[in-house]
Amino acid sequence: MKVDIKPIGFFYTDTEKIPRHWTVSDASGVICLEKEYTKAARDIKVGQNIIVIFIFDKSRGFTKDDLLQTPLHKNKKMGVFSICSPVRPNPIGMSVLNVFAINGNKISVNGIDMLNGTPIIDIKPHIKDKYDCPSCSETMETK
Amino acid sequence: MKVDIKPIGFFYTDTEKIPRHWTVSDASGVICLEKEYTKAARDIKVGQNIIVIFIFDKSRGFTKDDLLQTPLHKNKKMGVFSICSPVRPNPIGMSVLNVFAINGNKISVNGIDMLNGTPIIDIKPHIKDKYDCPSCSETMETK
């Protein structure tokens, strides 16, 4: 099985030292959507958190030696499904970013941990519980 | 640009009515990892929440008519990047699930919203802030 994934846009930043994780980042950058997707971003609001899914396109290929990896500043090996390493069976990353400006197809975000030029493959609303869900209603909640 | 994505395993459930979103689900199922990835799951613990990334393999193809969609039980169209629809530019889904049992390559999870047979492409730790991060240390936090 192969899935044909294509970027919806690319991420750009002039930050020189990219923070290792969005939870410890106050760096910023811009997601430039392909023009054809601008309309799909019209309900993203300034101030909102969004989930950004991207490709670790600079990561080397995954081998069975990477099933366990020693995370930065940890002293023991851990299974790759319990850590945030960019070297993964599928090179997919996920960050929760804060939107601070929107200008057409350009979404400015803070809290970034992606390299300059990173291909973006999806944006989703950041939903923590049922009350965050845009399609929630009392009807659904009592379902 | 095409990315070669392959399943790390598949999800199985006998739940007949799949809840529409993990935030409103108390249904359960099992992630069966391909045997080659069993070791990569060894640090996943019972009781833990995990992020599961999967393919909406039953979704029809995305067209420009899907840039705006009317979510279930909403009365207005919204941009696809602000809703959880399975019809997306890239058919990638993400759920936060709770692990209630682990048996070798089988991870039993609660809160599921995936269809029986769904291909799983990544599992990540559920990190909400820097204190959840397995590789966090004081050294990193003051970086």
Interface residues (C-beta under 8 A of the other chain):
Chain A: M1 K2 V3 D4 I5 K6 P7 I8 P19 R20 H21 T23 V24 E36 Y37 K39 A40 A41 R42 D43 I44 I50 I51 I53 I55 K64 L67 L68 P71 L72 H73 K74 M78 G79 V80 F81 S82 I83 C84 R88 P89 N90 P91 I92 M94 P119 I121 D122 I123 K124 P125 I127 K128 D129 K130 D132 C133 P134 S135 C136 S137 T139 M140 E141 K143
Chain B: M1 K2 V3 D4 I5 K6 P7 I8 R20 H21 T23 V24 E36 Y37 K39 A40 A41 R42 D43 I44 I50 I51 I53 I55 K64 L67 L68 P71 L72 H73 K74 M78 G79 V80 F81 S82 I83 C84 R88 P89 N90 P91 I92 M94 P119 I121 D122 I123 K124 P125 I127 K128 D129 K130 D132 C133 P134 S135 C136 S137 T139 M140 E141 K143
